[in-house]
Amino acid sequence: MARRPPSLREMGILLALGQVGMEMVVPIGVGYLADRALGTLPWLAVVGAVLGFVIGIVHLLVLVNKLDRSNASDPQDES
């Protein structure tokens, strides 16, 4: 069975999920690098982890709400 290529909408969703993942990981790395420069291990990395988690969850909720609104306004045929 041949697989169809992903639609633009599916690609957009995957890209958004990747962005949310990066929003969660990058603050940890920045906090770790700042900790090494300032000698405050592990406190800024912990702050980065909490901040990244909060930012990622908020962005994920915004994306889910946007997806729900677009699904409600654009009904598709059910087959």
N, CA, C and O atoms as a Tripos MOL2 file, in Angstrom:
@<TRIPOS>MOLECULE
protein
  316   315    79     0     0
PROTEIN
NO_CHARGES

@<TRIPOS>ATOM
      1 N           0.8440   -1.1630    0.0000 N.3       1 MET1
      2 CA          0.0000    0.0000    0.0000 C.3       1 MET1
      3 C           0.9000    1.2390    0.0000 C.2       1 MET1
      4 O           1.7930    1.3660    0.8380 O.2       1 MET1
      5 N           0.6580    2.1390   -0.9360 N.am      2 ALA2
      6 CA          1.4510    3.3610   -1.0480 C.3       2 ALA2
      7 C           0.9860    4.3630   -0.0030 C.2       2 ALA2
      8 O          -0.2090    4.5270    0.2420 O.2       2 ALA2
      9 N           1.9550    5.0250    0.6000 N.am      3 ARG3
     10 CA          1.6240    6.0490    1.5970 C.3       3 ARG3
     11 C           1.5310    7.3890    0.9040 C.2       3 ARG3
     12 O           2.3360    7.7050    0.0280 O.2       3 ARG3
     13 N           0.5550    8.1690    1.2960 N.am      4 ARG4
     14 CA          0.4040    9.4960    0.7160 C.3       4 ARG4
     15 C           1.2990   10.4820    1.4670 C.2       4 ARG4
     16 O           1.5510   10.3000    2.6580 O.2       4 ARG4
     17 N           1.7740   11.5040    0.7970 N.am      5 PRO5
     18 CA          2.5860   12.5020    1.4890 C.3       5 PRO5
     19 C           1.7070   13.3100    2.4440 C.2       5 PRO5
     20 O           0.5060   13.4440    2.2060 O.2       5 PRO5
     21 N           2.2780   13.8430    3.5090 N.am      6 PRO6
     22 CA          1.4780   14.6180    4.4540 C.3       6 PRO6
     23 C           0.9590   15.9090    3.8160 C.2       6 PRO6
     24 O           1.6160   16.5140    2.9690 O.2       6 PRO6
     25 N          -0.2280   16.3050    4.2460 N.am      7 SER7
     26 CA         -0.8140   17.5480    3.7330 C.3       7 SER7
     27 C          -0.1030   18.7400    4.3660 C.2       7 SER7
     28 O           0.6610   18.5850    5.3190 O.2       7 SER7
     29 N          -0.3610   19.9250    3.8310 N.am      8 LEU8
     30 CA          0.2300   21.1420    4.3910 C.3       8 LEU8
     31 C          -0.2250   21.3630    5.8210 C.2       8 LEU8
     32 O           0.5520   21.8200    6.6600 O.2       8 LEU8
     33 N          -1.4800   21.0410    6.1030 N.am      9 ARG9
     34 CA         -2.0010   21.2030    7.4670 C.3       9 ARG9
     35 C          -1.2640   20.2740    8.4320 C.2       9 ARG9
     36 O          -0.8740   20.6850    9.5250 O.2       9 ARG9
     37 N          -1.0760   19.0180    8.0170 N.am     10 GLU10
     38 CA         -0.3520   18.0710    8.8650 C.3      10 GLU10
     39 C           1.0910   18.5140    9.0800 C.2      10 GLU10
     40 O           1.6210   18.3930   10.1850 O.2      10 GLU10
     41 N           1.7160   19.0180    8.0480 N.am     11 MET11
     42 CA          3.0890   19.5130    8.1820 C.3      11 MET11
     43 C           3.1460   20.7060    9.1310 C.2      11 MET11
     44 O           4.0840   20.8360    9.9180 O.2      11 MET11
     45 N           2.1420   21.5730    9.0540 N.am     12 GLY12
     46 CA          2.0820   22.7170    9.9630 C.3      12 GLY12
     47 C           1.9450   22.2810   11.4100 C.2      12 GLY12
     48 O           2.5690   22.8620   12.2990 O.2      12 GLY12
     49 N           1.1300   21.2590   11.6530 N.am     13 ILE13
     50 CA          0.9510   20.7480   13.0090 C.3      13 ILE13
     51 C           2.2570   20.1420   13.5200 C.2      13 ILE13
     52 O           2.6450   20.3780   14.6640 O.2      13 ILE13
     53 N           2.9290   19.3690   12.6810 N.am     14 LEU14
     54 CA          4.2010   18.7700   13.0940 C.3      14 LEU14
     55 C           5.2620   19.8370   13.3680 C.2      14 LEU14
     56 O           6.0380   19.7150   14.3160 O.2      14 LEU14
     57 N           5.2950   20.8640   12.5510 N.am     15 LEU15
     58 CA          6.2430   21.9580   12.7610 C.3      15 LEU15
     59 C           5.9530   22.6790   14.0800 C.2      15 LEU15
     60 O           6.8740   23.0140   14.8250 O.2      15 LEU15
     61 N           4.6810   22.9140   14.3610 N.am     16 ALA16
     62 CA          4.3010   23.5800   15.6060 C.3      16 ALA16
     63 C           4.6880   22.7330   16.8210 C.2      16 ALA16
     64 O           5.1480   23.2770   17.8250 O.2      16 ALA16
     65 N           4.5080   21.4190   16.7460 N.am     17 LEU17
     66 CA          4.8930   20.5480   17.8550 C.3      17 LEU17
     67 C           6.4040   20.5470   18.0540 C.2      17 LEU17
     68 O           6.8830   20.5030   19.1870 O.2      17 LEU17
     69 N           7.1480   20.5950   16.9660 N.am     18 GLY18
     70 CA          8.5970   20.7040   17.0730 C.3      18 GLY18
     71 C           9.0190   22.0030   17.7260 C.2      18 GLY18
     72 O           9.9660   22.0400   18.5110 O.2      18 GLY18
     73 N           8.3130   23.0590   17.3980 N.am     19 GLN19
     74 CA          8.6030   24.3630   17.9940 C.3      19 GLN19
     75 C           8.3240   24.3390   19.4940 C.2      19 GLN19
     76 O           9.1040   24.8810   20.2770 O.2      19 GLN19
     77 N           7.2320   23.7230   19.8950 N.am     20 VAL20
     78 CA          6.9090   23.6180   21.3200 C.3      20 VAL20
     79 C           8.0060   22.8360   22.0410 C.2      20 VAL20
     80 O           8.4190   23.2110   23.1380 O.2      20 VAL20
     81 N           8.4720   21.7610   21.4320 N.am     21 GLY21
     82 CA          9.5550   20.9870   22.0290 C.3      21 GLY21
     83 C          10.8200   21.8080   22.2160 C.2      21 GLY21
     84 O          11.4740   21.7330   23.2560 O.2      21 GLY21
     85 N          11.1550   22.5880   21.2020 N.am     22 MET22
     86 CA         12.3430   23.4440   21.3150 C.3      22 MET22
     87 C          12.1560   24.5140   22.3890 C.2      22 MET22
     88 O          13.1020   24.8590   23.0970 O.2      22 MET22
     89 N          10.9470   25.0320   22.5050 N.am     23 GLU23
     90 CA         10.6770   26.0400   23.5420 C.3      23 GLU23
     91 C          10.8640   25.4610   24.9350 C.2      23 GLU23
     92 O          11.1640   26.1910   25.8800 O.2      23 GLU23
     93 N          10.6880   24.1490   25.0660 N.am     24 MET24
     94 CA         10.8740   23.5150   26.3630 C.3      24 MET24
     95 C          12.3410   23.1860   26.6490 C.2      24 MET24
     96 O          12.7590   23.1760   27.8060 O.2      24 MET24
     97 N          13.1190   22.9190   25.6040 N.am     25 VAL25
     98 CA         14.4990   22.4600   25.7890 C.3      25 VAL25
     99 C          15.4980   23.6150   25.8290 C.2      25 VAL25
    100 O          16.4310   23.5890   26.6310 O.2      25 VAL25
    101 N          15.3240   24.6080   24.9930 N.am     26 VAL26
    102 CA         16.3080   25.6900   24.8780 C.3      26 VAL26
    103 C          16.5290   26.4390   26.1980 C.2      26 VAL26
    104 O          17.6820   26.7160   26.5300 O.2      26 VAL26
    105 N          15.4810   26.7840   26.9710 N.am     27 PRO27
    106 CA         15.7520   27.4820   28.2400 C.3      27 PRO27
    107 C          16.6080   26.6720   29.2190 C.2      27 PRO27
    108 O          17.3540   27.2500   30.0100 O.2      27 PRO27
    109 N          16.5080   25.3510   29.1740 N.am     28 ILE28
    110 CA         17.3540   24.5290   30.0420 C.3      28 ILE28
    111 C          18.8180   24.6970   29.6370 C.2      28 ILE28
    112 O          19.6840   24.8690   30.4950 O.2      28 ILE28
    113 N          19.0960   24.6490   28.3430 N.am     29 GLY29
    114 CA         20.4620   24.8200   27.8550 C.3      29 GLY29
    115 C          21.0140   26.2050   28.1660 C.2      29 GLY29
    116 O          22.1690   26.3480   28.5660 O.2      29 GLY29
    117 N          20.1890   27.2080   27.9820 N.am     30 VAL30
    118 CA         20.6290   28.5770   28.2840 C.3      30 VAL30
    119 C          20.9070   28.7120   29.7780 C.2      30 VAL30
    120 O          21.9020   29.3200   30.1750 O.2      30 VAL30
    121 N          20.0290   28.1470   30.6050 N.am     31 GLY31
    122 CA         20.2450   28.1910   32.0550 C.3      31 GLY31
    123 C          21.5130   27.4620   32.4610 C.2      31 GLY31
    124 O          22.2500   27.9240   33.3320 O.2      31 GLY31
    125 N          21.7670   26.3270   31.8330 N.am     32 TYR32
    126 CA         22.9790   25.5680   32.1440 C.3      32 TYR32
    127 C          24.2290   26.3580   31.7640 C.2      32 TYR32
    128 O          25.1880   26.4210   32.5340 O.2      32 TYR32
    129 N          24.2150   26.9560   30.5780 N.am     33 LEU33
    130 CA         25.3760   27.7480   30.1530 C.3      33 LEU33
    131 C          25.5840   28.9550   31.0610 C.2      33 LEU33
    132 O          26.7170   29.3060   31.3900 O.2      33 LEU33
    133 N          24.4890   29.5840   31.4610 N.am     34 ALA34
    134 CA         24.6030   30.7190   32.3920 C.3      34 ALA34
    135 C          25.1230   30.2480   33.7460 C.2      34 ALA34
    136 O          25.9210   30.9410   34.3770 O.2      34 ALA34
    137 N          24.6820   29.0860   34.1940 N.am     35 ASP35
    138 CA         25.1840   28.5130   35.4550 C.3      35 ASP35
    139 C          26.6890   28.2880   35.3980 C.2      35 ASP35
    140 O          27.4070   28.6160   36.3430 O.2      35 ASP35
    141 N          27.1610   27.7320   34.2960 N.am     36 ARG36
    142 CA         28.6000   27.4770   34.1780 C.3      36 ARG36
    143 C          29.3870   28.7820   34.1730 C.2      36 ARG36
    144 O          30.4750   28.8530   34.7460 O.2      36 ARG36
    145 N          28.8480   29.8110   33.5350 N.am     37 ALA37
    146 CA         29.5520   31.0960   33.4700 C.3      37 ALA37
    147 C          29.5510   31.7990   34.8310 C.2      37 ALA37
    148 O          30.5220   32.4580   35.2030 O.2      37 ALA37
    149 N          28.4440   31.6480   35.5650 N.am     38 LEU38
    150 CA         28.3170   32.3680   36.8340 C.3      38 LEU38
    151 C          28.6630   31.5170   38.0530 C.2      38 LEU38
    152 O          28.7730   32.0410   39.1610 O.2      38 LEU38
    153 N          28.8330   30.2200   37.8620 N.am     39 GLY39
    154 CA         29.1540   29.3350   38.9720 C.3      39 GLY39
    155 C          27.9940   29.0910   39.9120 C.2      39 GLY39
    156 O          28.1970   28.9210   41.1150 O.2      39 GLY39
    157 N          26.7890   29.0690   39.3880 N.am     40 THR40
    158 CA         25.6040   28.9150   40.2330 C.3      40 THR40
    159 C          24.8920   27.5830   40.0090 C.2      40 THR40
    160 O          23.6940   27.4690   40.2660 O.2      40 THR40
    161 N          25.6310   26.5690   39.5270 N.am     41 LEU41
    162 CA         25.0030   25.2750   39.2240 C.3      41 LEU41
    163 C          24.1620   24.7890   40.3910 C.2      41 LEU41
    164 O          24.6240   24.9290   41.5240 O.2      41 LEU41
    165 N          23.0290   24.2590   40.2270 N.am     42 PRO42
    166 CA         22.1790   24.0290   39.0660 C.3      42 PRO42
    167 C          21.0170   24.9980   38.9860 C.2      42 PRO42
    168 O          20.0580   24.7190   38.2660 O.2      42 PRO42
    169 N          21.0510   26.1070   39.6780 N.am     43 TRP43
    170 CA         19.8530   26.9210   39.8970 C.3      43 TRP43
    171 C          19.3020   27.5560   38.6360 C.2      43 TRP43
    172 O          18.0860   27.5430   38.4450 O.2      43 TRP43
    173 N          20.1140   28.1000   37.7840 N.am     44 LEU44
    174 CA         19.5800   28.7160   36.5660 C.3      44 LEU44
    175 C          19.0730   27.6670   35.5830 C.2      44 LEU44
    176 O          18.1520   27.9400   34.8130 O.2      44 LEU44
    177 N          19.6550   26.4820   35.5990 N.am     45 ALA45
    178 CA         19.1440   25.3950   34.7620 C.3      45 ALA45
    179 C          17.7620   24.9650   35.2520 C.2      45 ALA45
    180 O          16.8840   24.6620   34.4430 O.2      45 ALA45
    181 N          17.5650   24.9360   36.5590 N.am     46 VAL46
    182 CA         16.2560   24.5980   37.1260 C.3      46 VAL46
    183 C          15.2330   25.6680   36.7580 C.2      46 VAL46
    184 O          14.1060   25.3530   36.3730 O.2      46 VAL46
    185 N          15.6290   26.9260   36.8770 N.am     47 VAL47
    186 CA         14.7330   28.0180   36.4790 C.3      47 VAL47
    187 C          14.4080   27.9140   34.9980 C.2      47 VAL47
    188 O          13.2610   28.1210   34.6030 O.2      47 VAL47
    189 N          15.3970   27.5980   34.1750 N.am     48 GLY48
    190 CA         15.1700   27.4130   32.7410 C.3      48 GLY48
    191 C          14.2250   26.2610   32.4600 C.2      48 GLY48
    192 O          13.3940   26.3520   31.5570 O.2      48 GLY48
    193 N          14.3360   25.1750   33.2200 N.am     49 ALA49
    194 CA         13.4440   24.0320   33.0280 C.3      49 ALA49
    195 C          12.0030   24.4070   33.3600 C.2      49 ALA49
    196 O          11.0820   24.0670   32.6180 O.2      49 ALA49
    197 N          11.8130   25.1010   34.4650 N.am     50 VAL50
    198 CA         10.4560   25.5170   34.8540 C.3      50 VAL50
    199 C           9.9030   26.5090   33.8410 C.2      50 VAL50
    200 O           8.7550   26.3910   33.4130 O.2      50 VAL50
    201 N          10.7110   27.4750   33.4620 N.am     51 LEU51
    202 CA         10.2730   28.4780   32.4900 C.3      51 LEU51
    203 C           9.9490   27.8270   31.1440 C.2      51 LEU51
    204 O           8.9270   28.1440   30.5350 O.2      51 LEU51
    205 N          10.7970   26.9320   30.6830 N.am     52 GLY52
    206 CA         10.5560   26.2420   29.4220 C.3      52 GLY52
    207 C           9.2930   25.4060   29.4680 C.2      52 GLY52
    208 O           8.5360   25.3650   28.4970 O.2      52 GLY52
    209 N           9.0570   24.7310   30.5990 N.am     53 PHE53
    210 CA          7.8490   23.9220   30.7440 C.3      53 PHE53
    211 C           6.6040   24.7960   30.6660 C.2      53 PHE53
    212 O           5.6480   24.4610   29.9660 O.2      53 PHE53
    213 N           6.6140   25.9120   31.3830 N.am     54 VAL54
    214 CA          5.4500   26.8100   31.3900 C.3      54 VAL54
    215 C           5.2170   27.3950   30.0000 C.2      54 VAL54
    216 O           4.0850   27.4080   29.5140 O.2      54 VAL54
    217 N           6.2700   27.8740   29.3640 N.am     55 ILE55
    218 CA          6.1280   28.4480   28.0210 C.3      55 ILE55
    219 C           5.6300   27.3990   27.0370 C.2      55 ILE55
    220 O           4.7470   27.6780   26.2260 O.2      55 ILE55
    221 N           6.1870   26.2000   27.1030 N.am     56 GLY56
    222 CA          5.7770   25.1350   26.1900 C.3      56 GLY56
    223 C           4.3250   24.7390   26.3790 C.2      56 GLY56
    224 O           3.6040   24.5550   25.3990 O.2      56 GLY56
    225 N           3.8840   24.6060   27.6170 N.am     57 ILE57
    226 CA          2.4920   24.2160   27.8890 C.3      57 ILE57
    227 C           1.5330   25.3160   27.4450 C.2      57 ILE57
    228 O           0.4930   25.0230   26.8540 O.2      57 ILE57
    229 N           1.8620   26.5670   27.7180 N.am     58 VAL58
    230 CA          0.9970   27.6710   27.2890 C.3      58 VAL58
    231 C           0.8890   27.6940   25.7670 C.2      58 VAL58
    232 O          -0.2070   27.8440   25.2270 O.2      58 VAL58
    233 N           2.0030   27.5480   25.0800 N.am     59 HIS59
    234 CA          1.9860   27.5510   23.6140 C.3      59 HIS59
    235 C           1.2020   26.3570   23.0870 C.2      59 HIS59
    236 O           0.4570   26.4880   22.1160 O.2      59 HIS59
    237 N           1.3600   25.1950   23.7120 N.am     60 LEU60
    238 CA          0.6160   24.0080   23.3000 C.3      60 LEU60
    239 C          -0.8900   24.2190   23.4690 C.2      60 LEU60
    240 O          -1.6720   23.8220   22.6040 O.2      60 LEU60
    241 N          -1.2980   24.8370   24.5680 N.am     61 LEU61
    242 CA         -2.7230   25.1240   24.7780 C.3      61 LEU61
    243 C          -3.2520   26.1070   23.7360 C.2      61 LEU61
    244 O          -4.3720   25.9470   23.2500 O.2      61 LEU61
    245 N          -2.4650   27.1110   23.3930 N.am     62 VAL62
    246 CA         -2.8750   28.0640   22.3580 C.3      62 VAL62
    247 C          -3.0500   27.3400   21.0220 C.2      62 VAL62
    248 O          -4.0200   27.5870   20.3060 O.2      62 VAL62
    249 N          -2.1250   26.4600   20.6870 N.am     63 LEU63
    250 CA         -2.2140   25.7180   19.4320 C.3      63 LEU63
    251 C          -3.4320   24.7950   19.4040 C.2      63 LEU63
    252 O          -4.1110   24.6960   18.3830 O.2      63 LEU63
    253 N          -3.7080   24.1250   20.5130 N.am     64 VAL64
    254 CA         -4.8700   23.2330   20.5710 C.3      64 VAL64
    255 C          -6.1660   24.0270   20.4290 C.2      64 VAL64
    256 O          -7.0780   23.6050   19.7190 O.2      64 VAL64
    257 N          -6.2480   25.1650   21.0970 N.am     65 ASN65
    258 CA         -7.4490   26.0070   20.9680 C.3      65 ASN65
    259 C          -7.6230   26.5020   19.5410 C.2      65 ASN65
    260 O          -8.7390   26.5300   19.0230 O.2      65 ASN65
    261 N          -6.5300   26.8910   18.9070 N.am     66 LYS66
    262 CA         -6.5890   27.3470   17.5180 C.3      66 LYS66
    263 C          -7.0330   26.2180   16.6000 C.2      66 LYS66
    264 O          -7.8420   26.4360   15.6980 O.2      66 LYS66
    265 N          -6.5160   25.0190   16.8180 N.am     67 LEU67
    266 CA         -6.8940   23.8630   16.0170 C.3      67 LEU67
    267 C          -8.3710   23.5130   16.2210 C.2      67 LEU67
    268 O          -9.0680   23.1760   15.2640 O.2      67 LEU67
    269 N          -8.8470   23.5930   17.4630 N.am     68 ASP68
    270 CA        -10.2650   23.3260   17.7400 C.3      68 ASP68
    271 C         -11.1640   24.3380   17.0440 C.2      68 ASP68
    272 O         -12.2010   23.9770   16.4890 O.2      68 ASP68
    273 N         -10.7610   25.6070   17.0760 N.am     69 ARG69
    274 CA        -11.5740   26.6420   16.4140 C.3      69 ARG69
    275 C         -11.6070   26.4220   14.9090 C.2      69 ARG69
    276 O         -12.6520   26.5890   14.2800 O.2      69 ARG69
    277 N         -10.4640   26.0460   14.3220 N.am     70 SER70
    278 CA        -10.4410   25.8450   12.8790 C.3      70 SER70
    279 C         -11.2330   24.5990   12.4960 C.2      70 SER70
    280 O         -11.8550   24.5740   11.4340 O.2      70 SER70
    281 N         -11.2260   23.5730   13.3280 N.am     71 ASN71
    282 CA        -12.0200   22.3740   13.0460 C.3      71 ASN71
    283 C         -13.5240   22.6600   13.1690 C.2      71 ASN71
    284 O         -14.3230   22.1130   12.4090 O.2      71 ASN71
    285 N         -13.8990   23.5010   14.1090 N.am     72 ALA72
    286 CA        -15.3160   23.8120   14.2960 C.3      72 ALA72
    287 C         -15.8530   24.6800   13.1720 C.2      72 ALA72
    288 O         -17.0200   24.5530   12.8020 O.2      72 ALA72
    289 N         -15.0240   25.5620   12.6190 N.am     73 SER73
    290 CA        -15.4780   26.4510   11.5670 C.3      73 SER73
    291 C         -15.3610   25.8460   10.1740 C.2      73 SER73
    292 O         -15.9470   26.3580    9.2200 O.2      73 SER73
    293 N         -14.6030   24.7520   10.0540 N.am     74 ASP74
    294 CA        -14.3680   24.1240    8.7490 C.3      74 ASP74
    295 C         -14.7000   22.6430    8.8300 C.2      74 ASP74
    296 O         -13.7910   21.8130    8.8730 O.2      74 ASP74
    297 N         -16.0010   22.2860    8.8520 N.am     75 PRO75
    298 CA        -16.3450   20.8700    8.9740 C.3      75 PRO75
    299 C         -15.9210   20.1020    7.7190 C.2      75 PRO75
    300 O         -16.0420   20.5940    6.5970 O.2      75 PRO75
    301 N         -15.4250   18.8930    7.9380 N.am     76 GLN76
    302 CA        -14.9880   18.0490    6.8320 C.3      76 GLN76
    303 C         -15.9570   16.8860    6.6890 C.2      76 GLN76
    304 O         -16.6290   16.4960    7.6450 O.2      76 GLN76
    305 N         -16.0180   16.3440    5.4920 N.am     77 ASP77
    306 CA        -16.8660   15.1790    5.2570 C.3      77 ASP77
    307 C         -16.3020   13.9920    6.0070 C.2      77 ASP77
    308 O         -15.1020   13.7240    5.9520 O.2      77 ASP77
    309 N         -17.1720   13.2800    6.7120 N.am     78 GLU78
    310 CA        -16.7300   12.0780    7.4150 C.3      78 GLU78
    311 C         -16.9660   10.8890    6.5100 C.2      78 GLU78
    312 O         -18.0820   10.6710    6.0380 O.2      78 GLU78
    313 N         -15.9280   10.1260    6.2700 N.am     79 SER79
    314 CA        -16.0410    8.9540    5.3840 C.3      79 SER79
    315 C         -15.6430    7.7220    6.1330 C.2      79 SER79
    316 O         -15.6650    6.6250    5.5740 O.2      79 SER79
@<TRIPOS>BOND
     1     1     2 1
     2     2     3 1
     3     3     4 2
     4     3     5 am
     5     5     6 1
     6     6     7 1
     7     7     8 2
     8     7     9 am
     9     9    10 1
    10    10    11 1
    11    11    12 2
    12    11    13 am
    13    13    14 1
    14    14    15 1
    15    15    16 2
    16    15    17 am
    17    17    18 1
    18    18    19 1
    19    19    20 2
    20    19    21 am
    21    21    22 1
    22    22    23 1
    23    23    24 2
    24    23    25 am
    25    25    26 1
    26    26    27 1
    27    27    28 2
    28    27    29 am
    29    29    30 1
    30    30    31 1
    31    31    32 2
    32    31    33 am
    33    33    34 1
    34    34    35 1
    35    35    36 2
    36    35    37 am
    37    37    38 1
    38    38    39 1
    39    39    40 2
    40    39    41 am
    41    41    42 1
    42    42    43 1
    43    43    44 2
    44    43    45 am
    45    45    46 1
    46    46    47 1
    47    47    48 2
    48    47    49 am
    49    49    50 1
    50    50    51 1
    51    51    52 2
    52    51    53 am
    53    53    54 1
    54    54    55 1
    55    55    56 2
    56    55    57 am
    57    57    58 1
    58    58    59 1
    59    59    60 2
    60    59    61 am
    61    61    62 1
    62    62    63 1
    63    63    64 2
    64    63    65 am
    65    65    66 1
    66    66    67 1
    67    67    68 2
    68    67    69 am
    69    69    70 1
    70    70    71 1
    71    71    72 2
    72    71    73 am
    73    73    74 1
    74    74    75 1
    75    75    76 2
    76    75    77 am
    77    77    78 1
    78    78    79 1
    79    79    80 2
    80    79    81 am
    81    81    82 1
    82    82    83 1
    83    83    84 2
    84    83    85 am
    85    85    86 1
    86    86    87 1
    87    87    88 2
    88    87    89 am
    89    89    90 1
    90    90    91 1
    91    91    92 2
    92    91    93 am
    93    93    94 1
    94    94    95 1
    95    95    96 2
    96    95    97 am
    97    97    98 1
    98    98    99 1
    99    99   100 2
   100    99   101 am
   101   101   102 1
   102   102   103 1
   103   103   104 2
   104   103   105 am
   105   105   106 1
   106   106   107 1
   107   107   108 2
   108   107   109 am
   109   109   110 1
   110   110   111 1
   111   111   112 2
   112   111   113 am
   113   113   114 1
   114   114   115 1
   115   115   116 2
   116   115   117 am
   117   117   118 1
   118   118   119 1
   119   119   120 2
   120   119   121 am
   121   121   122 1
   122   122   123 1
   123   123   124 2
   124   123   125 am
   125   125   126 1
   126   126   127 1
   127   127   128 2
   128   127   129 am
   129   129   130 1
   130   130   131 1
   131   131   132 2
   132   131   133 am
   133   133   134 1
   134   134   135 1
   135   135   136 2
   136   135   137 am
   137   137   138 1
   138   138   139 1
   139   139   140 2
   140   139   141 am
   141   141   142 1
   142   142   143 1
   143   143   144 2
   144   143   145 am
   145   145   146 1
   146   146   147 1
   147   147   148 2
   148   147   149 am
   149   149   150 1
   150   150   151 1
   151   151   152 2
   152   151   153 am
   153   153   154 1
   154   154   155 1
   155   155   156 2
   156   155   157 am
   157   157   158 1
   158   158   159 1
   159   159   160 2
   160   159   161 am
   161   161   162 1
   162   162   163 1
   163   163   164 2
   164   163   165 am
   165   165   166 1
   166   166   167 1
   167   167   168 2
   168   167   169 am
   169   169   170 1
   170   170   171 1
   171   171   172 2
   172   171   173 am
   173   173   174 1
   174   174   175 1
   175   175   176 2
   176   175   177 am
   177   177   178 1
   178   178   179 1
   179   179   180 2
   180   179   181 am
   181   181   182 1
   182   182   183 1
   183   183   184 2
   184   183   185 am
   185   185   186 1
   186   186   187 1
   187   187   188 2
   188   187   189 am
   189   189   190 1
   190   190   191 1
   191   191   192 2
   192   191   193 am
   193   193   194 1
   194   194   195 1
   195   195   196 2
   196   195   197 am
   197   197   198 1
   198   198   199 1
   199   199   200 2
   200   199   201 am
   201   201   202 1
   202   202   203 1
   203   203   204 2
   204   203   205 am
   205   205   206 1
   206   206   207 1
   207   207   208 2
   208   207   209 am
   209   209   210 1
   210   210   211 1
   211   211   212 2
   212   211   213 am
   213   213   214 1
   214   214   215 1
   215   215   216 2
   216   215   217 am
   217   217   218 1
   218   218   219 1
   219   219   220 2
   220   219   221 am
   221   221   222 1
   222   222   223 1
   223   223   224 2
   224   223   225 am
   225   225   226 1
   226   226   227 1
   227   227   228 2
   228   227   229 am
   229   229   230 1
   230   230   231 1
   231   231   232 2
   232   231   233 am
   233   233   234 1
   234   234   235 1
   235   235   236 2
   236   235   237 am
   237   237   238 1
   238   238   239 1
   239   239   240 2
   240   239   241 am
   241   241   242 1
   242   242   243 1
   243   243   244 2
   244   243   245 am
   245   245   246 1
   246   246   247 1
   247   247   248 2
   248   247   249 am
   249   249   250 1
   250   250   251 1
   251   251   252 2
   252   251   253 am
   253   253   254 1
   254   254   255 1
   255   255   256 2
   256   255   257 am
   257   257   258 1
   258   258   259 1
   259   259   260 2
   260   259   261 am
   261   261   262 1
   262   262   263 1
   263   263   264 2
   264   263   265 am
   265   265   266 1
   266   266   267 1
   267   267   268 2
   268   267   269 am
   269   269   270 1
   270   270   271 1
   271   271   272 2
   272   271   273 am
   273   273   274 1
   274   274   275 1
   275   275   276 2
   276   275   277 am
   277   277   278 1
   278   278   279 1
   279   279   280 2
   280   279   281 am
   281   281   282 1
   282   282   283 1
   283   283   284 2
   284   283   285 am
   285   285   286 1
   286   286   287 1
   287   287   288 2
   288   287   289 am
   289   289   290 1
   290   290   291 1
   291   291   292 2
   292   291   293 am
   293   293   294 1
   294   294   295 1
   295   295   296 2
   296   295   297 am
   297   297   298 1
   298   298   299 1
   299   299   300 2
   300   299   301 am
   301   301   302 1
   302   302   303 1
   303   303   304 2
   304   303   305 am
   305   305   306 1
   306   306   307 1
   307   307   308 2
   308   307   309 am
   309   309   310 1
   310   310   311 1
   311   311   312 2
   312   311   313 am
   313   313   314 1
   314   314   315 1
   315   315   316 2
@<TRIPOS>SUBSTRUCTURE
     1 MET1         2 RESIDUE 1 A MET
     2 ALA2         6 RESIDUE 1 A ALA
     3 ARG3        10 RESIDUE 1 A ARG
     4 ARG4        14 RESIDUE 1 A ARG
     5 PRO5        18 RESIDUE 1 A PRO
     6 PRO6        22 RESIDUE 1 A PRO
     7 SER7        26 RESIDUE 1 A SER
     8 LEU8        30 RESIDUE 1 A LEU
     9 ARG9        34 RESIDUE 1 A ARG
    10 GLU10       38 RESIDUE 1 A GLU
    11 MET11       42 RESIDUE 1 A MET
    12 GLY12       46 RESIDUE 1 A GLY
    13 ILE13       50 RESIDUE 1 A ILE
    14 LEU14       54 RESIDUE 1 A LEU
    15 LEU15       58 RESIDUE 1 A LEU
    16 ALA16       62 RESIDUE 1 A ALA
    17 LEU17       66 RESIDUE 1 A LEU
    18 GLY18       70 RESIDUE 1 A GLY
    19 GLN19       74 RESIDUE 1 A GLN
    20 VAL20       78 RESIDUE 1 A VAL
    21 GLY21       82 RESIDUE 1 A GLY
    22 MET22       86 RESIDUE 1 A MET
    23 GLU23       90 RESIDUE 1 A GLU
    24 MET24       94 RESIDUE 1 A MET
    25 VAL25       98 RESIDUE 1 A VAL
    26 VAL26      102 RESIDUE 1 A VAL
    27 PRO27      106 RESIDUE 1 A PRO
    28 ILE28      110 RESIDUE 1 A ILE
    29 GLY29      114 RESIDUE 1 A GLY
    30 VAL30      118 RESIDUE 1 A VAL
    31 GLY31      122 RESIDUE 1 A GLY
    32 TYR32      126 RESIDUE 1 A TYR
    33 LEU33      130 RESIDUE 1 A LEU
    34 ALA34      134 RESIDUE 1 A ALA
    35 ASP35      138 RESIDUE 1 A ASP
    36 ARG36      142 RESIDUE 1 A ARG
    37 ALA37      146 RESIDUE 1 A ALA
    38 LEU38      150 RESIDUE 1 A LEU
    39 GLY39      154 RESIDUE 1 A GLY
    40 THR40      158 RESIDUE 1 A THR
    41 LEU41      162 RESIDUE 1 A LEU
    42 PRO42      166 RESIDUE 1 A PRO
    43 TRP43      170 RESIDUE 1 A TRP
    44 LEU44      174 RESIDUE 1 A LEU
    45 ALA45      178 RESIDUE 1 A ALA
    46 VAL46      182 RESIDUE 1 A VAL
    47 VAL47      186 RESIDUE 1 A VAL
    48 GLY48      190 RESIDUE 1 A GLY
    49 ALA49      194 RESIDUE 1 A ALA
    50 VAL50      198 RESIDUE 1 A VAL
    51 LEU51      202 RESIDUE 1 A LEU
    52 GLY52      206 RESIDUE 1 A GLY
    53 PHE53      210 RESIDUE 1 A PHE
    54 VAL54      214 RESIDUE 1 A VAL
    55 ILE55      218 RESIDUE 1 A ILE
    56 GLY56      222 RESIDUE 1 A GLY
    57 ILE57      226 RESIDUE 1 A ILE
    58 VAL58      230 RESIDUE 1 A VAL
    59 HIS59      234 RESIDUE 1 A HIS
    60 LEU60      238 RESIDUE 1 A LEU
    61 LEU61      242 RESIDUE 1 A LEU
    62 VAL62      246 RESIDUE 1 A VAL
    63 LEU63      250 RESIDUE 1 A LEU
    64 VAL64      254 RESIDUE 1 A VAL
    65 ASN65      258 RESIDUE 1 A ASN
    66 LYS66      262 RESIDUE 1 A LYS
    67 LEU67      266 RESIDUE 1 A LEU
    68 ASP68      270 RESIDUE 1 A ASP
    69 ARG69      274 RESIDUE 1 A ARG
    70 SER70      278 RESIDUE 1 A SER
    71 ASN71      282 RESIDUE 1 A ASN
    72 ALA72      286 RESIDUE 1 A ALA
    73 SER73      290 RESIDUE 1 A SER
    74 ASP74      294 RESIDUE 1 A ASP
    75 PRO75      298 RESIDUE 1 A PRO
    76 GLN76      302 RESIDUE 1 A GLN
    77 ASP77      306 RESIDUE 1 A ASP
    78 GLU78      310 RESIDUE 1 A GLU
    79 SER79      314 RESIDUE 1 A SER
